[in-house]
Amino acid sequence: MSAAPATAGALLPERGGSPNADRIASLYTVILVIAGLVFAGVSGALVYALVRYNRRRSPIAVQSRGHTRLEIGWTLAATALIVFIATFSLTKLDAIDTPDRALASPAAAAALHQSRSAPMTIRVVGRQYIWMYRYPNGAISYEEMVAPVGVTVKLDIVSRDVAHSWWIPKLGGKFDAIPGYTNHTWFRAERPGVYRGQCAELCGRNHADMRAQVRAVPPAEYEAWAARQRRLVGAAEARDARDHRARSATGGF
């Protein structure tokens, strides 16, 4: 089962991949509905005024000095609308920004040998023109991140060279990778699949090739994959150490 390409949705942000992505989409939906109702009301009033007070029906314009009750009414309505939007947005923004506290299932926590309330942290490193991922056990992968299903994953996002932006639409909002600074976000993949994204910040001539991808797998499968990757990293480090000693023994030749 694979997620849709990173189209970001035709009208609204994508949802269904992670709780924070769902909350972003919900926030957009509420604001869009409110904006649509306001637009319809204003447009309807404008059309009514054009028809009701056209030149044939009202050849002489009515001279008016204001309508106190009407002005108070629309001022209070606009104020209430703004207060509602601000309150609703602030409640959603905190839930979007703060990683869910838990919440791996008991089986997932046991498979990963961690506490249910402790999010997993993966370091996302942007460089021209590829993403690198560092996992808690020392494993490393490029281009594709592998993550366990049903586990809150906290991301520390950095850059080695220029500004990049890590973005998997179905797993939440995009976050910039800035040299010398660490950005933080999170996701929790709800079902297995491949979630595709891309660098969303123009970072050089090959920016279009800097794609991002998350493969969500069951916790036991993730644990086996991470152990295998760590063994490969260890073997590569040992080989590099042997090569370095050999070069040193021959004077660098």
Wavefront OBJ file of the C-alpha trace (Angstrom):
o trace
v 0.000 0.000 0.000
v 1.570 3.274 -1.109
v 0.708 6.876 -0.391
v -0.138 9.266 -3.220
v 2.613 11.375 -4.817
v 3.600 14.649 -3.147
v 0.972 16.787 -4.871
v 0.016 18.493 -1.580
v -3.671 18.143 -2.457
v -5.624 20.033 -5.093
v -7.445 22.301 -2.641
v -6.425 21.281 0.891
v -3.279 19.802 2.461
v -3.048 16.016 2.331
v -4.299 14.009 5.306
v -4.377 10.398 6.440
v -0.662 9.796 6.992
v -0.001 11.290 10.440
v -2.037 13.031 13.190
v -0.250 16.372 12.698
v -1.016 16.278 8.951
v -4.685 15.620 9.775
v -4.746 18.605 12.145
v -3.201 20.875 9.502
v -5.837 19.754 6.992
v -8.635 20.278 9.558
v -7.414 23.803 10.269
v -7.327 24.622 6.564
v -10.815 23.117 6.080
v -12.414 25.226 8.814
v -10.773 28.431 7.560
v -11.772 27.632 3.971
v -15.405 27.019 4.947
v -15.561 30.270 6.931
v -13.926 32.208 4.080
v -16.372 30.632 1.616
v -19.375 31.630 3.724
v -18.099 35.205 4.099
v -17.403 35.411 0.367
v -20.874 34.077 -0.454
v -22.511 36.523 1.968
v -20.637 39.561 0.654
v -21.185 38.532 -2.967
v -24.888 37.924 -2.316
v -25.282 41.337 -0.667
v -23.482 42.985 -3.584
v -25.689 41.260 -6.181
v -28.823 42.168 -4.180
v -27.769 45.811 -3.995
v -27.020 45.937 -7.737
v -30.452 44.488 -8.583
v -32.523 46.217 -5.902
v -31.049 49.676 -6.375
v -30.352 49.767 -10.090
v -31.118 52.870 -12.113
v -34.547 51.747 -13.338
v -35.833 50.879 -9.863
v -34.216 53.766 -8.048
v -33.563 56.630 -10.486
v -32.897 58.937 -7.559
v -30.342 57.726 -5.039
v -31.489 57.583 -1.426
v -29.476 59.914 0.781
v -28.472 58.080 3.952
v -26.340 59.165 6.904
v -25.653 55.693 8.268
v -27.339 52.774 9.943
v -26.136 52.434 13.519
v -27.624 49.018 14.284
v -26.324 47.539 11.025
v -22.831 48.922 11.618
v -22.747 47.599 15.198
v -24.024 44.235 13.998
v -21.380 43.654 11.335
v -18.631 44.959 13.630
v -19.603 42.476 16.358
v -19.981 39.636 13.823
v -16.515 40.309 12.355
v -14.985 40.519 15.850
v -16.576 37.224 16.920
v -15.375 35.575 13.716
v -11.788 36.748 14.224
v -11.788 35.641 17.887
v -13.092 32.205 16.895
v -10.501 31.776 14.121
v -7.665 32.877 16.427
v -8.754 30.589 19.278
v -9.304 27.582 17.031
v -5.976 28.141 15.237
v -3.983 28.442 18.464
v -5.447 25.220 19.875
v -4.598 23.386 16.657
v -1.118 24.906 16.289
v 0.012 23.614 19.671
v -1.182 20.094 18.812
v 0.488 20.324 15.389
v 3.803 21.551 16.796
v 4.096 19.312 19.883
v 4.800 15.596 19.315
v 2.079 13.294 20.562
v 3.098 11.834 23.903
v 2.879 8.291 23.224
v 1.870 6.166 22.134
v 3.530 3.425 20.555
v 1.424 0.344 21.120
v 2.764 -2.125 23.727
v 3.775 -4.519 20.920
v 5.609 -1.733 19.026
v 7.385 -0.532 22.174
v 8.501 -4.088 22.962
v 9.771 -4.635 19.413
v 11.758 -1.399 19.559
v 12.974 -1.891 23.159
v 11.758 1.558 24.221
v 9.232 3.237 26.476
v 5.749 3.796 25.058
v 5.976 7.491 25.985
v 9.413 8.127 24.466
v 9.405 9.323 20.839
v 12.059 7.976 18.504
v 14.464 10.670 17.248
v 15.847 10.589 13.697
v 18.307 13.211 12.448
v 17.550 14.545 8.960
v 20.607 16.005 7.204
v 20.199 17.971 3.976
v 23.057 18.391 1.539
v 23.264 19.180 -2.147
v 21.398 17.200 -3.433
v 20.444 14.310 -1.171
v 18.892 13.628 2.237
v 20.749 11.584 4.829
v 19.077 10.030 7.889
v 20.764 9.030 11.164
v 18.880 6.616 13.417
v 19.080 6.080 17.203
v 21.165 2.892 16.942
v 23.774 4.508 14.668
v 22.271 3.286 11.390
v 22.377 5.587 8.363
v 20.358 5.722 5.155
v 20.208 8.018 2.140
v 17.208 9.271 0.125
v 14.712 7.006 1.927
v 13.874 7.142 5.619
v 12.533 3.941 7.178
v 10.202 4.422 10.156
v 8.092 2.099 12.324
v 4.323 2.287 11.988
v 2.400 3.583 14.997
v 5.438 5.159 16.688
v 5.907 8.895 17.227
v 9.062 9.940 15.343
v 10.719 13.231 16.283
v 12.900 14.781 13.568
v 15.961 16.983 14.098
v 16.488 18.721 10.748
v 19.841 20.291 9.803
v 21.812 21.248 6.690
v 25.458 20.737 5.753
v 25.653 23.458 3.096
v 22.739 25.652 1.915
v 19.091 26.059 2.918
v 16.871 23.054 2.109
v 13.319 22.173 3.155
v 12.174 18.688 4.204
v 8.577 18.072 3.134
v 6.453 14.926 3.070
v 2.931 16.364 2.533
v 1.019 13.368 3.883
v 3.096 13.368 7.099
v 2.805 17.052 8.024
v 4.057 20.516 7.177
v 7.405 21.361 5.626
v 10.390 22.421 7.738
v 13.500 24.234 6.587
v 16.980 22.777 6.990
v 19.216 25.765 7.740
v 23.026 25.662 8.132
v 24.023 26.143 11.782
v 20.475 25.686 13.090
v 18.375 22.652 14.086
v 14.663 22.601 13.262
v 12.269 20.134 14.870
v 9.108 18.422 13.691
v 7.449 15.025 14.084
v 5.095 12.502 12.550
v 3.494 9.171 13.355
v 2.763 7.010 10.317
v -0.612 5.355 10.870
v -0.265 2.605 8.271
v 2.470 0.900 6.228
v 3.321 2.497 2.920
v 5.676 4.749 1.024
v 5.156 8.478 1.585
v 6.817 10.664 -1.020
v 7.976 14.251 -0.827
v 10.706 16.578 -1.994
v 12.977 19.443 -1.044
v 10.717 22.504 -1.014
v 13.452 25.164 -0.974
v 15.400 26.122 -4.110
v 18.874 24.891 -3.192
v 20.830 24.855 -6.450
v 20.816 23.644 -10.030
v 19.838 20.054 -9.125
v 17.154 21.024 -6.610
v 14.475 19.116 -8.566
v 16.401 15.867 -8.037
v 16.439 16.209 -4.241
v 13.484 13.980 -3.464
v 12.464 12.729 -0.021
v 10.730 9.490 0.898
v 9.548 7.743 4.064
v 8.850 4.004 4.070
v 6.673 3.047 7.031
v 7.008 -0.587 8.074
v 5.889 -2.727 11.063
v 8.095 -2.196 14.167
v 9.664 -5.674 14.020
v 10.600 -5.148 10.369
v 12.050 -1.739 11.211
v 14.128 -3.209 14.037
v 15.592 -5.868 11.720
v 16.321 -3.278 9.035
v 18.018 -0.879 11.491
v 20.211 -3.674 12.881
v 21.256 -4.658 9.367
v 22.052 -1.052 8.455
v 24.114 -0.659 11.612
v 26.162 -3.738 10.735
v 26.807 -2.311 7.254
v 27.905 1.015 8.782
v 30.197 -0.803 11.211
v 31.743 -2.832 8.373
v 32.316 0.331 6.317
v 33.919 2.122 9.275
v 36.209 -0.859 9.932
v 37.228 -0.943 6.263
v 37.980 2.789 6.304
v 40.085 2.346 9.451
v 42.091 -0.458 7.812
v 42.648 1.653 4.695
v 43.777 4.581 6.824
v 46.289 2.409 8.723
v 47.563 0.991 5.454
v 48.098 4.474 3.997
v 49.837 5.604 7.171
v 52.167 2.595 7.063
v 53.187 3.414 3.477
v 53.644 7.119 4.106
v 50.331 8.080 2.544
v 50.896 6.402 -0.842
l 1 2 3 4 5 6 7 8 9 10 11 12 13 14 15 16 17 18 19 20 21 22 23 24 25 26 27 28 29 30 31 32 33 34 35 36 37 38 39 40 41 42 43 44 45 46 47 48 49 50 51 52 53 54 55 56 57 58 59 60 61 62 63 64 65 66 67 68 69 70 71 72 73 74 75 76 77 78 79 80 81 82 83 84 85 86 87 88 89 90 91 92 93 94 95 96 97 98 99 100 101 102 103 104 105 106 107 108 109 110 111 112 113 114 115 116 117 118 119 120 121 122 123 124 125 126 127 128 129 130 131 132 133 134 135 136 137 138 139 140 141 142 143 144 145 146 147 148 149 150 151 152 153 154 155 156 157 158 159 160 161 162 163 164 165 166 167 168 169 170 171 172 173 174 175 176 177 178 179 180 181 182 183 184 185 186 187 188 189 190 191 192 193 194 195 196 197 198 199 200 201 202 203 204 205 206 207 208 209 210 211 212 213 214 215 216 217 218 219 220 221 222 223 224 225 226 227 228 229 230 231 232 233 234 235 236 237 238 239 240 241 242 243 244 245 246 247 248 249 250 251 252 253
